[in-house]
Amino acid sequence: MPSTVGELLMVRVRVESRDLEELLESLAGLDFPVNPELFPSGGETMVEFPAYGHQLEEIYSALPDPARVETVTMLVEIGR
């Protein structure tokens, strides 16, 4: 795979549970496949999925306003 795809990241998006469906629909519309894992906690849900660095701009532009995003390199994630 060419180095232009960027680093492999774990993307975490936190949303209010009531906004989860909108978030998942936004992720389904991306130009690459997303297989998210969902972690409910109280009134929020954390959605996690891997992505390459070059895909972040597309991810950010697709997310609903109330979404909160965190990224961590996959090497850091694996080392946990």
ABEGO torsion letter per residue (X at the ends): XBAAAEBBBBBBBBBBAAAAAAAAAAAAABABBBBBBBBBBEABBBBBBBBBAAAAAAAAAABBAABBBBBBBAAAAAAX
